[in-house]
Structure formats: structure tokens, C-alpha cells
Amino acid sequence: MTQMELTFGGATYDAEFDCERLNAQQRRVYELMRDGQFRTLSEISLATGDPQASVSARLRDLRKEPFRLTVVRRVRGERRSGLFEYRIEAKADTRAALIRSAGGNQ
């Protein structure tokens, strides 16, 4: 099955230059995070090779259509440190549809 291609937008977005790159980032972030483990932006960035700002944006995108996943944020350590961890959660039917659309196995 073909992989889902998302559409992005914004004042500085240019599909010719950005579409393929952003979709690839989204796939990497989703593939890593679909296991439901908590990770910091730094840990996600290190694992995917994508900049932390891009990882943060892709996590925000996972909250939107067509994903509509829950992105959970929690504090690691003391709140004053400002270090947050993230994980994604999905209903079983949403997870199955996403895996199928990404061309993976359930």
C-alpha cells in the first residue's frame, strides 16, 4: 500500500521544496513514537536525525487530521528544569489505519 502523504501549509511553505522533506520527517517521528514510550525532543531528534524544532512541529502535526492522535507531554524531573517528555496515544482502530497507510504491519 502507498504511504500517506500529508499536506502542509503556512506562509513560508513551498510544496516543491518542503513536501517530501516534511512527509519524511513525519514518517520517522511517527515510526519511532508509535511504541508509546516517553521521549524528550532531544531523544527523538537523536533517533530520527531531525532537528528538535522539526520534531516539535511534527508532534504538533500528529494532533491534526488525518492522525488526530493524543500527544502526551509530561515533565521529567523538577518542573523548573523545563525538560518535557512526549508520547503519542491512539485508539486501536486509529493505530491500525495509520500503520496500514504507512505500509507497515500491525
C-alpha positions as CSV (number, residue, x, y, z in Angstrom):
1,M,0.0,0.0,0.0
2,T,1.2,3.5,-0.7
3,Q,2.3,5.7,2.1
4,M,0.1,8.5,3.3
5,E,1.3,11.9,2.1
6,L,0.3,14.8,4.2
7,T,-0.3,18.3,3.1
8,F,1.3,21.1,4.9
9,G,0.8,24.9,4.8
10,G,1.9,28.2,6.1
11,A,3.4,31.4,4.8
12,T,6.8,30.0,4.1
13,Y,5.7,26.6,2.9
14,D,6.7,25.7,-0.7
15,A,5.4,22.2,-1.7
16,E,8.2,21.9,-4.3
17,F,10.9,22.2,-1.7
18,D,9.2,21.1,1.5
19,C,6.5,18.4,0.9
20,E,8.8,15.4,0.5
21,R,11.1,16.5,3.4
22,L,8.3,17.2,5.8
23,N,6.5,13.9,5.0
24,A,9.7,12.0,5.5
25,Q,10.2,13.7,8.9
26,Q,6.6,12.9,9.8
27,R,7.1,9.2,9.0
28,R,10.3,9.0,11.0
29,V,8.8,10.7,14.1
30,Y,5.6,8.6,13.9
31,E,7.5,5.3,13.4
32,L,9.7,6.0,16.4
33,M,6.9,7.3,18.7
34,R,4.2,4.7,17.8
35,D,5.6,2.4,20.5
36,G,4.0,4.7,23.2
37,Q,7.3,5.3,25.0
38,F,8.0,8.7,26.6
39,R,10.9,10.6,25.0
40,T,12.4,14.1,25.1
41,L,12.7,16.2,22.0
42,S,16.4,15.6,22.2
43,E,16.0,11.8,22.3
44,I,13.6,11.9,19.3
45,S,15.9,14.2,17.4
46,L,18.9,11.9,18.0
47,A,16.9,8.8,16.9
48,T,15.4,10.4,13.8
49,G,18.3,12.7,12.7
50,D,15.8,15.6,12.5
51,P,16.2,19.0,14.3
52,Q,14.4,19.4,17.6
53,A,12.3,22.2,16.2
54,S,11.2,20.0,13.4
55,V,10.4,17.2,15.8
56,S,8.3,19.5,17.9
57,A,6.4,20.6,14.8
58,R,5.8,17.0,13.7
59,L,4.4,16.1,17.1
60,R,2.0,19.1,16.8
61,D,1.0,17.8,13.3
62,L,0.2,14.4,14.8
63,R,-2.6,16.1,16.7
64,K,-4.2,17.2,13.4
65,E,-6.1,15.4,10.7
66,P,-5.6,12.8,9.4
67,F,-3.8,11.5,12.6
68,R,-5.8,13.1,15.4
69,L,-3.5,11.3,18.0
70,T,-3.1,12.3,21.6
71,V,0.3,13.7,22.2
72,V,1.0,13.5,25.9
73,R,3.6,15.8,27.5
74,R,5.0,15.3,30.9
75,V,7.7,16.9,33.0
76,R,10.9,14.8,33.6
77,G,12.4,15.7,36.9
78,E,11.5,19.0,38.5
79,R,9.2,21.3,36.7
80,R,11.7,24.2,37.0
81,S,14.1,22.3,34.7
82,G,11.6,22.7,31.8
83,L,12.5,19.2,30.4
84,F,9.5,17.6,28.9
85,E,8.9,14.1,27.5
86,Y,6.3,13.2,24.9
87,R,4.5,10.2,23.7
88,I,1.6,9.5,21.4
89,E,-1.5,7.5,22.1
90,A,-4.1,6.3,19.7
91,K,-7.2,4.2,19.7
92,A,-6.6,0.7,18.3
93,D,-8.6,1.4,15.1
94,T,-6.7,4.7,14.5
95,R,-3.4,3.0,15.1
96,A,-4.2,0.1,12.7
97,A,-5.3,2.6,10.0
98,L,-2.1,4.6,10.4
99,I,0.1,1.5,10.2
100,R,-1.7,0.4,7.1
101,S,-1.3,3.8,5.5
102,A,2.4,3.8,6.2
103,G,2.8,0.5,4.5
104,G,3.7,-1.4,7.7
105,N,2.4,-4.4,9.5
106,Q,0.2,-4.3,12.6
